[in-house]
Amino acid sequence: MKKIAYIEIDTHAEIAQAFMDIMKDSSDFSVDYYFSKKIKDLVEANGETIFLSDSSMILEQLKLKKYDLVIIGTVHRYFNTFHALVQKYNASVIVHNINFSTASKGALMKSIFKNDIVYRLKLCWKEGLFYTSKVYKNAGNLLVLDEELSSDEYQFLPLFYTTNFEEQEENKDLTVVIPGGVSQKRRDYHHVFKTIQNLKTEDKCEFIFLGKAKDSELKQLEKLSRKLPGNISVHYFSDRVSNHDFEKWMQKADVLWCPIQQKAEFFSREETYGRTKMTGNLGDAIKYGKKAVFPKDYPSKLEFIVTETDNILEQFKELKNSRFDFQKKYSKKSVLKKLEDMLSGLIST
């Protein structure tokens, strides 16, 4: 049995959780997880071997065991630590922002003074910010979580599978779920609010904003809810959405509405969803087996990603009555087999 160390001491707890969920059924690999306290508190462990770690401990911890492969879940800080790590081990890095991963020292220097100056100076002085590109270049392999971002340089790491939830009773009324934090920063909620406000229909429909709403977006939702006719309703959260509520509404959804802004920024570097950056809504759609409506400018050849049309209400109704066989490609068994084959390749190279 091959041994893997999976490290997440930075940000992406949801990706670590996805790796844990699928790998617990593997008979070919044994995985030890090295998590910071923040990450450990956010994941649900089911008997997995988890070690509490941080940037000052991880190199010493890895010396204690022999691993065939080390996977680093995020390299958005602790660059000096990860630079040392990728030089010593057969290490693969999951890339979340491709343009950031290839940024030159000069580009990073300019970015320091564009935002969060104190924090970014700390990354420079204490955490080896200028090692960024070296970490990615010296890693054995670079991994992406969206197959459409894969290339000769970036290998696709298949993690997301469709969960077999209990069959739910079909909704009488149209239920549209908009997953993600309610912020204009990465999604076009102004478009969503305007569209809902201008709907002309006698049918009953509800729109679920499945993410915490705050500041101006919360005020706009409160205002919108008071203006809508009785047959159209909005449901929103002013606090963090619990796992229970998220599961409940995602299972109930007839369709997902994902109004992703095409352009995003990471460390003041421009990233483009679907080209240099993955959206978490892709994993949401696969996990819960839901068709999803994306903006016209989102590039995707996936059958369950549907391009938004001008008459979006009719589109939602059609999608409510259509089906896509997620189990055919995204069953846990088939995704795990692809993942195991891929991991075997990472170990043998």
C-alpha positions in Angstrom: 0.0 0.0 0.0 1.4 3.4 -1.0 1.7 6.2 1.6 0.6 9.8 1.0 0.9 12.9 3.1 -1.7 15.5 2.4 -0.8 19.0 3.8 -3.3 21.8 4.4 -2.0 24.5 6.8 -3.4 27.5 4.9 -6.9 27.9 3.4 -8.8 25.2 1.5 -10.5 23.1 4.1 -13.2 22.1 1.6 -10.7 20.6 -0.8 -9.0 18.7 2.1 -12.5 17.4 3.0 -13.2 16.3 -0.5 -9.8 14.4 -0.6 -10.6 12.8 2.7 -14.1 11.8 1.7 -13.1 10.0 -1.5 -9.8 8.5 -0.3 -11.3 6.8 2.7 -12.6 4.1 0.3 -9.2 3.5 -1.3 -7.6 0.1 -0.8 -4.4 1.1 -2.7 -3.4 4.2 -0.7 -3.0 5.2 3.0 -3.1 8.9 3.7 -1.9 10.9 6.7 -3.3 14.4 7.0 -1.3 17.4 8.3 -3.7 20.2 9.2 -3.4 23.5 10.9 -5.8 23.9 13.8 -8.0 26.2 11.7 -8.4 23.5 9.0 -8.7 20.7 11.5 -11.6 22.5 13.2 -13.4 22.8 9.8 -13.2 19.3 8.5 -15.2 16.2 9.6 -12.9 13.3 10.3 -14.1 9.7 10.0 -11.2 7.8 11.4 -8.6 9.3 9.2 -5.1 9.9 10.7 -4.8 13.6 11.3 -1.7 15.4 12.7 -1.9 19.0 14.0 0.7 21.0 12.1 2.0 24.4 11.1 4.8 25.9 9.0 7.3 25.6 11.9 6.6 21.8 12.4 5.8 20.2 9.0 9.3 19.6 7.8 10.3 17.8 11.0 7.0 15.8 11.0 7.6 14.5 7.5 11.0 13.2 8.6 9.4 10.8 11.0 7.7 8.7 8.2 8.4 7.6 4.7 5.9 8.8 2.1 5.7 7.9 -1.6 4.0 11.2 -2.3 3.3 14.5 -0.6 0.4 16.7 -1.7 0.3 20.3 -0.7 -3.3 21.6 -0.8 -2.5 25.3 -0.9 0.6 27.5 -1.5 -0.7 31.0 -0.7 1.8 31.6 2.1 4.6 29.9 4.0 6.6 29.9 0.7 10.0 29.4 2.4 8.7 26.3 4.1 7.1 24.8 1.0 10.2 25.7 -1.1 12.3 23.6 1.3 9.7 20.8 1.2 9.4 20.5 -2.6 13.2 20.2 -2.8 13.3 17.2 -0.4 10.2 15.2 -1.3 8.2 13.9 -4.3 5.7 16.7 -3.8 2.7 17.8 -5.9 1.0 21.1 -5.4 -2.7 22.0 -6.1 -2.8 25.2 -8.0 -5.8 27.5 -7.3 -4.7 30.6 -9.1 -2.5 29.9 -12.2 -1.5 33.5 -12.8 -0.4 34.0 -9.2 1.7 30.7 -9.4 3.7 32.1 -12.4 4.1 35.7 -11.1 7.6 37.1 -11.3 9.5 38.6 -8.4 8.9 42.1 -9.9 5.2 41.5 -10.3 4.9 40.3 -6.7 6.8 43.3 -5.5 4.4 45.6 -7.2 1.4 43.7 -5.8 2.6 44.2 -2.2 1.7 47.9 -2.2 -1.7 47.6 -3.9 -3.7 46.1 -1.0 -3.3 44.6 2.5 0.2 46.1 2.7 1.0 45.1 6.3 0.0 41.4 5.7 1.8 41.3 2.3 5.0 42.8 3.8 4.8 40.0 6.5 4.6 37.4 3.7 7.7 39.1 2.1 9.8 39.4 5.3 8.8 36.3 7.2 7.3 33.8 4.8 9.5 34.0 1.7 7.0 35.5 -0.7 9.6 35.7 -3.5 10.0 32.0 -3.4 6.5 31.7 -4.9 7.4 30.7 -8.5 10.2 28.5 -7.3 7.8 26.4 -5.2 5.6 25.7 -8.2 8.6 25.2 -10.5 10.4 22.8 -8.2 7.3 20.8 -7.4 7.2 17.3 -8.9 3.7 18.0 -10.4 1.2 20.8 -10.6 -2.4 19.8 -10.1 -5.8 21.5 -10.9 -9.3 20.6 -9.8 -11.1 21.6 -13.0 -10.5 19.2 -15.9 -10.8 22.1 -18.4 -7.8 23.9 -16.8 -5.6 20.8 -17.4 -2.7 20.9 -19.9 0.7 19.4 -20.3 1.8 21.5 -17.3 -1.2 21.1 -15.1 -2.6 17.7 -14.3 -6.3 17.1 -13.4 -6.8 15.8 -9.9 -10.3 14.2 -9.9 -11.9 14.7 -6.5 -15.6 15.5 -7.0 -18.2 12.8 -7.3 -22.0 12.7 -7.1 -23.3 11.7 -3.7 -26.2 9.2 -3.6 -28.6 11.2 -1.5 -32.0 9.8 -0.6 -34.6 10.5 -3.3 -36.4 13.8 -2.5 -40.0 14.6 -3.2 -40.2 16.7 -6.3 -40.8 20.4 -5.6 -44.2 21.7 -6.5 -42.8 25.2 -7.0 -39.6 26.2 -8.8 -36.6 26.3 -6.4 -33.5 28.1 -7.6 -30.4 28.0 -5.4 -27.6 30.5 -5.7 -24.6 28.9 -3.8 -21.8 31.0 -2.4 -21.1 34.0 -0.2 -23.5 36.9 -1.2 -20.8 39.4 -2.2 -20.5 41.4 -5.4 -16.7 40.9 -5.3 -16.8 37.5 -7.1 -20.4 37.1 -8.3 -22.7 39.5 -10.1 -25.5 39.8 -7.5 -26.6 43.2 -8.9 -27.7 41.2 -12.0 -29.4 38.6 -9.9 -31.4 41.2 -7.9 -32.4 43.1 -11.0 -33.5 39.9 -12.8 -35.6 38.7 -9.8 -37.2 42.1 -9.4 -38.3 42.2 -13.0 -39.7 38.7 -13.3 -43.2 38.5 -14.8 -44.9 35.3 -13.9 -47.9 33.9 -12.1 -46.0 30.8 -11.1 -44.6 30.3 -7.7 -40.9 30.3 -7.4 -38.3 30.8 -4.6 -34.7 31.9 -4.8 -32.3 30.7 -2.1 -29.2 32.8 -1.5 -27.1 30.0 0.0 -24.3 32.0 1.6 -23.8 34.7 4.2 -25.2 38.1 3.1 -23.8 41.2 4.7 -23.3 45.0 4.1 -24.9 46.5 1.0 -25.9 43.1 -0.4 -27.9 42.2 2.8 -29.6 45.6 2.6 -30.5 45.0 -1.0 -31.9 41.6 -0.2 -34.0 43.0 2.6 -35.4 45.7 0.3 -36.0 43.2 -2.5 -37.9 40.8 -0.3 -40.4 43.6 0.6 -41.0 44.5 -3.0 -41.7 41.1 -4.5 -45.2 39.8 -5.3 -46.6 36.9 -3.2 -45.7 34.2 -5.7 -42.0 35.1 -5.7 -39.9 34.7 -2.6 -36.3 35.1 -1.6 -34.6 33.3 1.3 -31.3 34.5 2.6 -28.9 34.2 5.6 -27.3 37.0 7.6 -25.0 34.5 9.4 -22.8 31.7 8.2 -24.8 29.0 6.6 -24.7 25.8 8.6 -23.7 22.5 7.0 -27.2 21.2 7.7 -28.9 24.1 5.9 -26.4 24.0 3.0 -27.1 20.3 2.5 -30.8 20.7 2.8 -31.2 23.5 0.2 -28.7 22.0 -2.2 -30.6 18.7 -2.2 -33.9 20.6 -2.7 -32.7 22.8 -5.6 -34.2 22.3 -9.0 -31.3 24.2 -10.5 -28.3 26.1 -9.5 -27.7 29.7 -10.5 -24.1 30.7 -10.5 -23.6 34.4 -11.6 -19.8 34.3 -11.5 -17.9 37.4 -12.4 -15.5 36.5 -15.2 -12.6 38.3 -13.7 -11.3 37.9 -10.2 -8.1 38.9 -8.4 -5.7 37.1 -6.1 -2.9 39.0 -4.6 -3.7 41.8 -7.0 -3.1 39.4 -9.9 -6.0 39.1 -12.4 -7.4 35.6 -12.7 -10.2 34.4 -15.0 -12.8 31.8 -13.9 -12.7 28.8 -16.2 -9.3 29.7 -17.6 -6.9 30.3 -14.8 -9.1 29.7 -11.7 -11.7 27.2 -10.8 -15.1 28.1 -9.2 -16.3 26.0 -6.2 -19.7 26.0 -7.8 -18.4 23.3 -10.2 -17.8 20.9 -7.4 -21.2 21.9 -5.9 -23.0 21.0 -9.1 -21.2 17.6 -9.3 -21.6 16.7 -5.6 -25.3 17.4 -5.5 -26.1 16.3 -9.1 -27.6 19.6 -10.2 -27.5 21.4 -13.5 -26.1 24.9 -13.2 -26.7 28.1 -15.1 -23.5 30.1 -15.7 -22.9 33.4 -17.4 -22.4 33.7 -21.1 -18.7 34.5 -20.8 -17.9 31.4 -18.7 -16.0 28.9 -20.9 -17.2 25.3 -20.4 -17.9 22.2 -22.5 -19.4 20.3 -19.6 -23.0 19.2 -20.3 -24.4 20.1 -16.9 -23.1 23.7 -17.1 -25.7 25.7 -19.1 -25.2 29.1 -20.5 -27.6 31.7 -19.2 -30.2 32.9 -21.7 -32.2 36.2 -21.9 -35.4 34.5 -20.7 -33.9 32.9 -17.7 -37.2 32.0 -16.0 -38.2 29.8 -18.9 -34.7 28.3 -18.8 -35.0 27.4 -15.2 -38.4 25.7 -15.8 -36.9 23.7 -18.7 -34.0 22.6 -16.5 -36.3 21.7 -13.7 -37.9 19.1 -16.0 -34.7 17.8 -17.6 -32.3 15.3 -16.2 -28.5 14.6 -16.5 -27.0 11.3 -15.5 -24.3 12.4 -13.2 -23.7 8.9 -12.0 -22.6 7.8 -15.4 -19.4 9.9 -15.2 -19.2 11.1 -11.5 -20.0 8.0 -9.4 -17.8 7.7 -6.4 -16.4 4.4 -7.7 -15.4 5.7 -11.2 -13.9 9.0 -9.8 -11.9 7.1 -7.2 -10.5 4.7 -9.9 -9.4 7.8 -11.9 -7.9 9.4 -8.8 -6.0 6.2 -7.9 -4.6 5.9 -11.4 -3.6 9.5 -11.4 -1.9 9.2 -7.9 0.0 6.1 -9.1 1.3 8.1 -12.0 2.5 10.9 -9.7 4.4 8.3 -7.6 6.0 6.6 -10.5 7.2 9.7 -12.3 
